[in-house]
């Protein structure tokens, strides 16, 4: 691949990531949270540990723990014993957290930068990105 192609792709991916970030921040403002809290709620699709949340959010475990503390303080999550690892705790959405997450997901989907693409194009983009990242399609 030529140098120009790589620069173009990097620039476009970076600009699109910025648009997604701006969108998450706008939703966060609407619901009275930080963008990081919105992203954490998006990633809490099932009970997971703080370490797993940090991995999904591409942040340090201490940052994820701080976010969980804040979400717990708001009554949106609770920590429960892990079913197979007695040293770990799982982060589980409370009923209020489930409602808040549903609202956040609806808002994220409503005006997502991805809506500029047809559903088939969105799937293709997802699959290409997974392929580039070495993840299963």
GILIN-V23170 format. One record per residue. N is the residue number from 1. PHI is phi in degrees with one decimal (* if undefined). OMEGA is omega in whole degrees, 0 to 359 (999 if undefined). BURIAL is 1 if it has 16 or more other C-alpha atoms within 10 Angstrom, else 0. Layout:
# GILIN-V23170
n=(N,N)
phi=(PHI,PHI)
omega=(OMEGA,OMEGA)
burial=(BURIAL,BURIAL)
This chain:
# GILIN-V23170
n=(1,2,3,4,5,6,7,8,9,10,11,12,13,14,15,16,17,18,19,20,21,22,23,24,25,26,27,28,29,30,31,32,33,34,35,36,37,38,39,40,41,42,43,44,45,46,47,48,49,50,51,52,53,54,55,56,57,58,59,60,61,62,63,64,65,66,67,68,69,70,71,72,73,74,75,76,77,78,79,80,81,82,83,84,85,86,87,88,89,90,91,92,93,94,95,96,97,98,99,100,101,102,103,104,105,106,107,108,109,110,111,112,113,114,115,116,117,118,119,120,121,122,123,124,125,126,127,128,129,130,131,132,133,134,135,136,137)
phi=(*,-75.2,-57.6,-62.9,-61.0,-62.7,-61.4,-62.0,-63.2,-60.7,-63.8,-67.5,-63.1,-63.3,-64.1,-68.0,-60.9,-63.5,-62.8,-63.2,-64.9,-60.4,-62.8,-62.2,-66.0,-64.4,-62.6,-58.8,-60.9,-62.5,-100.6,72.8,-129.9,-86.9,-60.9,-63.4,-65.9,-62.1,-64.5,-60.8,-61.9,-59.5,-81.2,-85.5,-79.1,-155.2,-61.0,-141.8,-83.6,-61.5,-63.7,-65.0,-62.3,-59.5,-62.3,-63.3,-91.3,55.7,-135.7,-71.6,-58.5,-65.6,-66.7,-63.7,-62.3,-59.4,-62.7,-62.1,-57.6,-66.0,-64.8,-66.7,-62.2,-87.3,76.0,-96.5,-138.1,-141.0,-96.1,-129.3,-59.0,-70.3,-68.3,-123.1,-126.0,-67.6,-84.3,-106.1,-117.4,-101.3,-96.0,-126.8,-69.0,-81.7,-56.4,-63.6,-64.9,-61.4,-64.9,-64.2,-60.8,-60.2,-64.3,-61.7,-63.0,-62.2,-67.4,-63.6,-73.2,-57.6,-127.6,-61.3,-58.4,-71.7,-68.2,-69.4,-103.3,-66.5,-52.0,-65.2,-68.6,-61.1,-63.0,-61.8,-61.0,-57.6,-65.9,-64.2,-64.4,-60.0,-62.2,-62.6,-88.5,73.5,-99.4,-68.8,-94.9)
omega=(181,179,182,180,180,178,180,181,180,181,182,178,180,180,179,177,177,178,178,179,178,179,179,179,178,177,179,178,181,184,177,179,171,177,179,178,178,180,178,178,178,184,182,180,176,178,179,177,177,178,178,178,178,179,180,182,182,178,178,179,180,177,179,178,177,179,179,177,181,179,177,178,178,180,183,177,171,178,178,177,177,184,183,181,186,177,187,173,174,176,184,176,172,175,175,178,177,179,180,179,179,178,180,180,178,179,178,181,189,183,181,174,179,182,174,179,173,180,180,178,177,179,178,179,178,182,177,179,177,180,179,181,180,179,181,181,999)
burial=(0,0,0,0,0,0,0,0,0,0,0,0,0,0,0,0,0,0,0,1,0,0,1,1,1,1,1,1,0,0,0,0,0,1,1,1,1,1,1,1,1,0,1,1,0,0,1,1,1,1,1,1,1,1,0,0,1,0,0,0,1,0,1,1,1,0,1,1,0,0,1,1,0,0,0,1,1,1,1,0,0,0,0,0,0,0,0,1,1,1,1,1,1,0,0,0,1,1,0,1,1,0,0,1,1,0,1,1,0,0,0,0,0,1,0,0,0,0,0,0,0,0,0,0,0,0,0,0,0,0,0,0,0,0,0,0,0)
